[in-house]
Amino acid sequence: MKLPHIDLKELKRLKEENFKERLKFIDWYTNWLKKSSNKTWSSQQKKIIN
């Protein structure tokens, strides 16, 4: 059985890209929370939880 070749440089690049995307989303979401009323974001959270 032959193991697949894993390109560690590519894996590292994808990991960094993923991290940047998550930070960008967190930044976007916190800005949205600050701009939105409590009623708006709490109703959306309720949809996720239920």
Residue pairs with C-beta under 8 A, 6 or more apart in sequence:
32 41
33 41
